[in-house]
């Protein structure tokens, strides 16, 4: 279901041109988590033998802790649609929306491949040493290799999509007289023409 002009909870929910607090908070919290996971994940490959296990454990713990939150962020965006900037051309809106939804689909791939990467190695998903989710698979080398290939390549694809996303936001901030950046920091009010105030 797409966003409506008059959402039931206008401060929390999106309209056709405005993000509500739910979208704003989910966007920034998820962005921080995903960037942190990407940096930790990249550092694993560059770590010495004495650091690999601890950094991998940290990556898995943060990812498992935030799993439901990231899933909620994906579901919320598909439910709410993609608010459109006033005066934005059909082509630019299509590119922005497609990039955004592709990022969300890649995050779903990572949400699925991450746990299977751990489990197919015969390991439990351990969350900060306090909670252990045992493997339902046992060690399956073929699944492990496939999960690694998918997870690592999805991470790189997400990296480039995030850069494209940030570049688009900066382009609007520096070269366009619109509220693209501001509306992801503070919810405005949609006027009759879809403008924000």
C-alpha positions as a Markdown table, in Angstrom:
| # | Residue | x | y | z |
|---|---|---|---|---|
| 1 | Unk | 0.0 | 0.0 | 0.0 |
| 2 | Unk | 1.5 | 3.4 | -0.9 |
| 3 | Unk | 1.6 | 6.5 | 1.2 |
| 4 | Unk | -1.6 | 8.6 | 1.2 |
| 5 | Unk | -2.1 | 12.4 | 1.2 |
| 6 | Unk | -3.7 | 12.3 | 4.7 |
| 7 | Unk | -2.1 | 9.5 | 6.8 |
| 8 | Unk | -4.0 | 8.4 | 9.9 |
| 9 | Unk | -1.0 | 9.5 | 12.0 |
| 10 | Unk | 0.6 | 12.4 | 10.1 |
| 11 | Unk | 3.5 | 12.9 | 12.4 |
| 12 | Unk | 4.4 | 9.2 | 12.4 |
| 13 | Unk | 3.4 | 8.1 | 8.9 |
| 14 | Unk | 4.4 | 9.2 | 5.4 |
| 15 | Unk | 2.2 | 11.2 | 3.0 |
| 16 | Unk | 2.8 | 11.4 | -0.8 |
| 17 | Unk | 5.5 | 14.0 | -0.4 |
| 18 | Unk | 6.6 | 13.9 | 3.3 |
| 19 | Unk | 8.4 | 11.3 | 5.5 |
| 20 | Unk | 7.0 | 10.9 | 9.0 |
| 21 | Unk | 9.0 | 10.2 | 12.2 |
| 22 | Unk | 8.8 | 6.4 | 11.8 |
| 23 | Unk | 10.6 | 6.6 | 8.4 |
| 24 | Unk | 13.1 | 9.2 | 9.5 |
| 25 | Unk | 14.1 | 7.2 | 12.6 |
| 26 | Unk | 14.2 | 3.9 | 10.9 |
| 27 | Unk | 16.3 | 5.4 | 8.0 |
| 28 | Unk | 19.0 | 6.9 | 10.3 |
| 29 | Unk | 19.2 | 4.1 | 12.8 |
| 30 | Unk | 19.4 | 1.5 | 10.0 |
| 31 | Unk | 22.0 | 3.6 | 8.1 |
| 32 | Unk | 24.3 | 3.7 | 11.1 |
| 33 | Unk | 23.9 | 0.0 | 11.7 |
| 34 | Unk | 24.5 | -1.0 | 8.1 |
| 35 | Unk | 27.5 | 1.3 | 7.7 |
| 36 | Unk | 29.0 | -0.1 | 10.9 |
| 37 | Unk | 28.4 | -3.7 | 9.8 |
| 38 | Unk | 30.0 | -3.0 | 6.4 |
| 39 | Unk | 33.1 | -1.4 | 8.0 |
| 40 | Unk | 33.5 | -4.3 | 10.5 |
| 41 | Unk | 32.9 | -6.8 | 7.8 |
| 42 | Unk | 35.6 | -5.3 | 5.6 |
| 43 | Unk | 38.0 | -5.2 | 8.5 |
| 44 | Unk | 37.7 | -8.9 | 9.0 |
| 45 | Unk | 39.4 | -9.6 | 5.7 |
| 46 | Unk | 42.2 | -7.2 | 6.6 |
| 47 | Unk | 42.7 | -8.4 | 10.2 |
| 48 | Unk | 45.5 | -10.6 | 11.5 |
| 49 | Unk | 44.7 | -14.1 | 12.8 |
| 50 | Unk | 44.4 | -12.9 | 16.4 |
| 51 | Unk | 41.6 | -10.3 | 15.4 |
| 52 | Unk | 39.5 | -12.3 | 12.9 |
| 53 | Unk | 37.4 | -14.2 | 15.4 |
| 54 | Unk | 36.7 | -11.2 | 17.6 |
| 55 | Unk | 35.7 | -9.0 | 14.7 |
| 56 | Unk | 33.6 | -11.7 | 13.1 |
| 57 | Unk | 31.8 | -12.2 | 16.5 |
| 58 | Unk | 31.2 | -8.5 | 16.8 |
| 59 | Unk | 29.8 | -8.4 | 13.2 |
| 60 | Unk | 27.5 | -11.3 | 13.8 |
| 61 | Unk | 26.3 | -10.0 | 17.2 |
| 62 | Unk | 25.4 | -6.6 | 15.9 |
| 63 | Unk | 23.7 | -8.0 | 12.8 |
| 64 | Unk | 21.7 | -10.5 | 14.8 |
| 65 | Unk | 20.7 | -7.9 | 17.3 |
| 66 | Unk | 19.5 | -5.5 | 14.6 |
| 67 | Unk | 18.0 | -8.2 | 12.3 |
| 68 | Unk | 14.3 | -7.5 | 13.2 |
| 69 | Unk | 14.9 | -3.7 | 13.1 |
| 70 | Unk | 16.4 | -3.9 | 9.6 |
| 71 | Unk | 13.6 | -6.2 | 8.4 |
| 72 | Unk | 11.0 | -3.7 | 9.9 |
| 73 | Unk | 12.7 | -0.8 | 8.0 |
| 74 | Unk | 12.4 | -2.8 | 4.7 |
| 75 | Unk | 8.8 | -3.7 | 5.3 |
| 76 | Unk | 7.8 | -0.2 | 6.4 |
| 77 | Unk | 9.3 | 1.4 | 3.2 |
| 78 | Unk | 7.6 | -1.1 | 0.9 |
| 79 | Unk | 4.3 | -0.5 | 2.8 |
| 80 | Unk | 4.6 | 3.3 | 2.8 |
| 81 | Unk | 5.8 | 3.8 | -0.7 |
| 82 | Unk | 8.3 | 6.5 | -1.9 |
| 83 | Unk | 7.2 | 10.1 | -1.2 |
| 84 | Unk | 7.8 | 12.3 | -4.2 |
| 85 | Unk | 9.6 | 15.7 | -4.2 |
| 86 | Unk | 7.5 | 18.6 | -5.6 |
| 87 | Unk | 8.5 | 19.4 | -9.1 |
| 88 | Unk | 10.6 | 16.2 | -9.6 |
| 89 | Unk | 10.5 | 14.8 | -13.1 |
| 90 | Unk | 9.1 | 11.3 | -13.7 |
| 91 | Unk | 12.6 | 10.0 | -14.8 |
| 92 | Unk | 14.4 | 11.3 | -11.7 |
| 93 | Unk | 11.7 | 10.0 | -9.4 |
| 94 | Unk | 11.9 | 6.6 | -11.1 |
| 95 | Unk | 15.7 | 6.5 | -10.8 |
| 96 | Unk | 15.5 | 7.5 | -7.1 |
| 97 | Unk | 12.7 | 5.0 | -6.3 |
| 98 | Unk | 14.4 | 2.2 | -8.2 |
| 99 | Unk | 17.8 | 2.8 | -6.4 |
| 100 | Unk | 16.0 | 3.0 | -3.1 |
| 101 | Unk | 14.1 | -0.2 | -3.6 |
| 102 | Unk | 17.1 | -2.0 | -4.9 |
| 103 | Unk | 19.0 | -1.1 | -1.7 |
| 104 | Unk | 16.1 | -2.6 | 0.3 |
| 105 | Unk | 16.1 | -5.8 | -1.8 |
| 106 | Unk | 19.9 | -6.2 | -1.3 |
| 107 | Unk | 19.4 | -5.7 | 2.5 |
| 108 | Unk | 16.9 | -8.6 | 2.4 |
| 109 | Unk | 19.5 | -10.8 | 0.6 |
| 110 | Unk | 22.0 | -9.9 | 3.3 |
| 111 | Unk | 19.5 | -10.6 | 6.1 |
| 112 | Unk | 19.0 | -14.1 | 4.6 |
| 113 | Unk | 22.5 | -15.0 | 3.5 |
| 114 | Unk | 24.2 | -13.8 | 6.7 |
| 115 | Unk | 22.7 | -16.3 | 9.1 |
| 116 | Unk | 23.1 | -19.1 | 6.6 |
| 117 | Unk | 26.7 | -18.2 | 6.2 |
| 118 | Unk | 27.2 | -18.8 | 9.9 |
| 119 | Unk | 25.0 | -21.8 | 10.2 |
| 120 | Unk | 26.3 | -23.6 | 7.1 |
| 121 | Unk | 29.8 | -23.4 | 8.6 |
| 122 | Unk | 28.4 | -25.5 | 11.5 |
| 123 | Unk | 28.4 | -22.6 | 13.9 |
| 124 | Unk | 25.7 | -21.1 | 16.1 |
| 125 | Unk | 24.7 | -17.4 | 15.8 |
| 126 | Unk | 26.0 | -16.0 | 19.1 |
| 127 | Unk | 24.8 | -12.6 | 20.2 |
| 128 | Unk | 27.3 | -10.9 | 22.4 |
| 129 | Unk | 28.0 | -14.2 | 24.2 |
| 130 | Unk | 24.5 | -14.0 | 25.8 |
| 131 | Unk | 22.3 | -15.8 | 23.3 |
| 132 | Unk | 23.0 | -18.7 | 21.0 |
| 133 | Unk | 20.9 | -19.7 | 18.0 |
| 134 | Unk | 22.1 | -23.2 | 17.0 |
| 135 | Unk | 22.6 | -24.2 | 13.4 |
| 136 | Unk | 19.7 | -26.0 | 11.8 |
| 137 | Unk | 22.0 | -27.2 | 9.0 |
| 138 | Unk | 25.3 | -28.5 | 10.4 |
| 139 | Unk | 28.4 | -28.0 | 8.3 |
| 140 | Unk | 27.5 | -27.9 | 4.6 |
| 141 | Unk | 30.4 | -26.7 | 2.5 |
| 142 | Unk | 28.4 | -26.1 | -0.6 |
| 143 | Unk | 25.9 | -23.9 | 1.2 |
| 144 | Unk | 28.7 | -22.1 | 3.0 |
| 145 | Unk | 30.5 | -21.2 | -0.2 |
| 146 | Unk | 27.2 | -20.0 | -1.9 |
| 147 | Unk | 26.2 | -18.0 | 1.2 |
| 148 | Unk | 29.7 | -16.4 | 1.3 |
| 149 | Unk | 29.5 | -15.5 | -2.4 |
| 150 | Unk | 26.1 | -14.0 | -2.1 |
| 151 | Unk | 26.8 | -12.1 | 1.2 |
| 152 | Unk | 30.1 | -10.6 | 0.1 |
| 153 | Unk | 28.9 | -9.5 | -3.3 |
| 154 | Unk | 25.6 | -8.1 | -1.9 |
| 155 | Unk | 27.7 | -6.1 | 0.6 |
| 156 | Unk | 29.7 | -4.6 | -2.3 |
| 157 | Unk | 26.6 | -3.9 | -4.3 |
| 158 | Unk | 25.0 | -2.2 | -1.3 |
| 159 | Unk | 28.2 | -0.1 | -0.8 |
| 160 | Unk | 27.9 | 1.3 | -4.4 |
| 161 | Unk | 24.1 | 1.8 | -4.0 |
| 162 | Unk | 24.7 | 3.7 | -0.7 |
| 163 | Unk | 27.3 | 5.9 | -2.4 |
| 164 | Unk | 24.8 | 6.6 | -5.2 |
| 165 | Unk | 22.1 | 7.4 | -2.7 |
| 166 | Unk | 24.3 | 9.8 | -0.7 |
| 167 | Unk | 25.5 | 11.4 | -4.0 |
| 168 | Unk | 21.9 | 12.0 | -5.0 |
| 169 | Unk | 21.1 | 13.6 | -1.6 |
| 170 | Unk | 24.1 | 15.8 | -1.8 |
| 171 | Unk | 23.2 | 16.9 | -5.3 |
| 172 | Unk | 19.8 | 18.0 | -4.1 |
| 173 | Unk | 21.4 | 19.7 | -1.1 |
| 174 | Unk | 23.9 | 21.7 | -3.1 |
| 175 | Unk | 22.3 | 22.3 | -6.5 |
| 176 | Unk | 18.5 | 22.2 | -6.1 |
| 177 | Unk | 16.2 | 24.5 | -4.1 |
| 178 | Unk | 14.1 | 21.6 | -2.7 |
| 179 | Unk | 13.7 | 19.9 | 0.7 |
| 180 | Unk | 15.1 | 16.5 | -0.2 |
| 181 | Unk | 17.7 | 16.5 | 2.6 |
| 182 | Unk | 15.7 | 18.4 | 5.2 |
| 183 | Unk | 12.7 | 16.1 | 4.9 |
| 184 | Unk | 14.8 | 13.1 | 6.1 |
| 185 | Unk | 15.8 | 15.0 | 9.2 |
| 186 | Unk | 12.5 | 16.6 | 10.3 |
| 187 | Unk | 8.9 | 15.8 | 9.1 |
| 188 | Unk | 7.2 | 18.6 | 7.4 |
| 189 | Unk | 3.5 | 19.1 | 6.6 |
| 190 | Unk | 2.2 | 18.4 | 3.2 |
| 191 | Unk | 0.2 | 21.2 | 1.6 |
| 192 | Unk | -2.6 | 20.8 | -0.8 |
| 193 | Unk | -0.2 | 20.7 | -3.8 |
| 194 | Unk | 2.1 | 18.2 | -2.1 |
| 195 | Unk | 4.6 | 20.8 | -1.0 |
| 196 | Unk | 6.2 | 20.6 | 2.4 |
| 197 | Unk | 6.3 | 23.3 | 5.0 |
